[in-house]
């Protein structure tokens, strides 16, 4: 089950009116705590959503088809109730509070959580060859038009090798490997899980400050980290598709009136021109 499906299920949306003031509580079922939900998300637990019964706070049953067609799903949440075997049988749909919305972000982060990489042996004398191979493996499966050769296992193996290289040999520099081979390190973390991306980001940022990696690439990575954490991005590089309109939109941006100044500092062009690639209009006047 992919992240989109999992996230959608966690934020299942629909609320029938006619709440009589008395909140429904399922009999013989136990409400899962936030801690339990976080653990289940980390374990990538798969729920059979077709077998779950959905109700509003009054206990009225809601059909799954109605839930799937309901917009604005980030405004609602679902309390999950499990039987004695730990199987979720009912979900109670209700209006989300600010605390719920914060928890939904934590839940997404937990789903994206990956166990620490198990470091393998690396021949440090062959770091250039290793990074050259990693670059080719990463790009070869992404360069075809339909991405039919994409294999997540390749990303995983590339990550293990890059992490192991850094841990065994230290962060390479352009005095030891080529600029292209250095970029392989950035590519691997850009395509990795957010846990490992955040862990090694300070090292990558330091490499950019030393001239071994492009500052523009590090800016893209920083934006991706922030987006995955549910926070506003800095440089405007991340976009998302609106599930209702099916159109691309700029992900939320910090201080949009000065974004071009920040982009220029890392070697990026204007945001207005960048967003034209997705037919997104950006007309916020820029200040110094």
Secondary structure by P-SEA (a helix, b strand, c coil): ccaaaaaaaaabbbbbcccccbbbbbccbbbbcaaaaaaaaaaccccccccbbbbcccbbbbbaaaaaaccccccbbbbbbbcccccccbbbbccccaaaaaaaaaaaaaaacccccccccccccaaaaaaaaaaaaaaaaccccccccccaaaaaaaaaaaaaaaaaccccccccccaaaaaaaaaaaaaccaaaaaaaaaaaaaaaaaccccaaaaaaaaaaaaaaacbbbccccbbbbcccccccccccccccccaaaaaaaacccccccccccccccccccccc
